[in-house]
Amino acid sequence: MMGGRGGGRRQERQALMLAFAVALLMGTAVYFRIWARQSDDPSFTADDREELRRQFEHANLEAMDESAEWRMKYDTEFGRNRQLEDELLKAKTTLTASAMRLESLQKDNVLLKRQIESMKLQCNCTVPAKIAQE
C-alpha cells in the first residue's frame, strides 16, 4: 500500500514539472515575439512597446495570482490529507490494541473455563444448570 502512494506523488511531480516547463516555454515565446516585433517593425513606437510591456506585466501578475491560488489549494488539501492519515494511523493503532486485548481476554476466558472444570471435578459437587451453562 505504501508503494502505491509514492507512485502517485511521482506522477503529480512530473505533471507539475511538465506544466512548469510549458508555462516557461510560453513565456519565452511571448518574450521573443515582442522582441521580434520591436526589432522588425520600424513603425513600432515607444508607446506600443510600453503597452505591450504593461500587457505582459498584467498577464504575469495574473499567472502569479493563479499560481498562488493553486498553491493555497494544494496546501489545504495536503494538510487535510495529513490529518486524515494521522487519524487513520490512530484508528489502526487502536484497532490493533483492541484486537490484542480481545485475544488476551479470550485466552483468559479459556483458562478460567478450565479452572472451573477442574474445580468442579475436585469438589465433586452439583452446580445448578443455569450457572453451568454460563
C-alpha positions in Angstrom: 0.0 0.0 0.0 2.7 2.4 0.8 4.4 2.0 -2.6 1.2 3.0 -4.4 1.1 6.4 -2.8 4.7 7.1 -3.8 3.9 6.4 -7.4 1.1 8.9 -7.4 3.3 11.6 -5.9 5.9 10.9 -8.6 3.2 11.4 -11.3 2.0 14.6 -9.6 5.5 15.9 -9.6 6.1 15.0 -13.2 2.8 16.7 -14.2 3.8 19.8 -12.2 7.2 19.9 -13.9 5.6 19.5 -17.3 3.1 22.3 -16.6 6.0 24.5 -15.4 8.0 23.7 -18.5 5.0 24.5 -20.7 4.5 27.8 -18.9 8.2 28.7 -19.2 8.1 27.9 -22.9 5.0 30.0 -23.4 6.6 32.9 -21.6 9.7 32.7 -23.6 7.7 32.6 -26.8 5.8 35.7 -25.8 9.0 37.4 -25.0 10.6 36.5 -28.3 7.5 37.6 -30.2 7.7 41.0 -28.5 11.4 41.3 -29.2 11.0 40.2 -32.8 8.1 42.7 -33.4 10.1 45.5 -31.9 13.2 44.9 -34.0 11.4 44.1 -37.3 8.8 46.8 -37.4 10.1 50.4 -37.6 6.6 51.8 -37.1 6.5 50.2 -33.6 6.6 53.2 -31.3 7.7 53.6 -27.8 4.0 53.8 -26.8 3.4 50.4 -28.4 6.4 49.0 -26.5 5.0 50.4 -23.3 1.6 49.0 -23.9 3.0 45.6 -24.7 5.1 45.7 -21.6 2.0 46.6 -19.5 0.1 43.8 -21.0 2.9 41.4 -20.4 3.2 42.5 -16.7 -0.6 42.2 -16.3 -0.5 38.7 -17.7 2.4 37.8 -15.5 0.6 39.1 -12.4 -2.5 37.1 -13.3 -0.4 34.0 -13.7 1.3 34.6 -10.3 -2.1 35.1 -8.7 -3.4 31.8 -10.2 -0.2 30.0 -9.1 -0.7 31.3 -5.6 -4.3 30.2 -5.6 -3.3 26.7 -6.7 -0.6 26.6 -4.2 -3.1 27.5 -1.4 -5.5 24.8 -2.6 -2.6 22.3 -2.7 -1.5 23.3 0.9 -5.1 23.0 2.1 -5.5 19.5 0.6 -2.1 18.4 1.8 -3.0 19.5 5.3 -6.3 17.7 5.1 -4.6 14.6 3.8 -2.0 14.7 6.6 -4.8 15.0 9.2 -6.7 12.0 7.7 -3.5 9.9 7.6 -2.9 10.7 11.3 -6.5 9.8 12.1 -6.2 6.6 10.1 -2.9 5.7 11.9 -4.6 6.3 15.3 -7.6 4.1 14.3 -5.2 1.3 13.2 -3.3 1.6 16.4 -6.5 1.5 18.5 -7.8 -1.5 16.4 -4.5 -3.4 16.9 -4.5 -2.7 20.6 -8.2 -3.8 20.8 -7.5 -7.0 18.9 -4.6 -7.8 21.2 -6.8 -7.1 24.2 -9.6 -9.3 22.8 -7.1 -12.1 22.2 -5.8 -11.8 25.7 -9.3 -11.8 27.2 -10.2 -14.9 25.1 -7.1 -16.7 26.4 -8.1 -15.7 30.0 -11.6 -16.9 29.3 -10.4 -20.3 28.2 -8.1 -20.5 31.2 -10.9 -19.6 33.6 -13.2 -22.2 32.0 -10.5 -24.9 32.5 -10.1 -23.8 36.1 -13.9 -24.0 36.7 -13.9 -27.5 35.2 -11.0 -28.6 37.4 -12.7 -27.1 40.4 -15.9 -28.9 39.6 -14.0 -32.2 39.4 -12.2 -31.5 42.6 -15.2 -30.6 44.7 -17.4 -33.2 43.2 -20.5 -31.1 43.8 -23.5 -30.3 41.7 -23.8 -26.9 40.1 -27.3 -25.6 39.1 -28.0 -25.9 35.4 -28.3 -22.1 34.9 -24.8 -21.4 36.3 -23.3 -24.4 34.4 -24.5 -23.0 31.1 -22.8 -19.7 31.6 
